Amino acid sequence: MTPGPSLQHDPKYLDTQSPAPGVANLFRVEDVLNLARAHSLWPLTFGLACCAIELMAGGASRFDLDRFGFGVFRPSPRQADLMIVAGTISRKMVPCIKTLYDQMPAPKYVIALGGCATAGGPFKYPGQYGILEGIDKIIPVNVYVPGCPPRPEALIAGILELQKQIKSGNAKGVMSPAAVDDAQDARPAEYKNAMSRAEHRKLLLTPPTPAPAAPTQG
């Protein structure tokens, strides 16, 4: 049996050992801490809507997040350093989410899982009043995972990306509460003063009032 083309052209194809970088390696303490943080993420047991089903599937036996070192879901925010926002964010849940985020010890990280947590998903349309259009309106986000809903493999890819950011020192855990307020005044112009769908329908069905005739000059 002849070897494949890779072995024929590159005799070191099976050499998986990298050469020694030098006599001595000098690491910063922060680099060692980031390495430990990246491989011991403790997510918060937290879900909002249908994307949480994919989050639970990712932690189950078929995908097994624990293989990568981030399967220790904690029931308390005081024991977690990763919040995975999975699902539609209603405005009634905003104070609860901010409270959970503020109670997490620093450094802490956030993953927006799915279209709703990223940008409002199918609920983003003029006149909607009950859904927050992206979790980054109230807390900072490190990684966005698109999809409606994203599969568990996409979640794993998002957490691996977060690990790369932490190890490279680019993912800074926020120590203070988020400074972004969720007020209608901070929303885009077309979403300010949002009205209910019933009010919007009533406005559409109401015939326009004819403008008064201009007075004639005699």
Secondary structure as UniProt FT lines:
FT   HELIX           5..9
FT   TURN            11..14
FT   HELIX           29..38
FT   STRAND          43..44
FT   HELIX           51..59
FT   TURN            61..63
FT   HELIX           65..68
FT   HELIX           77..79
FT   STRAND          82..86
FT   HELIX           91..93
FT   HELIX           94..103
FT   STRAND          109..113
FT   HELIX           115..119
FT   HELIX           121..123
FT   TURN            126..127
FT   HELIX           135..137
FT   STRAND          143..145
FT   HELIX           152..168
FT   HELIX           184..186
FT   HELIX           189..191
FT   TURN            192..193
FT   HELIX           197..205
//
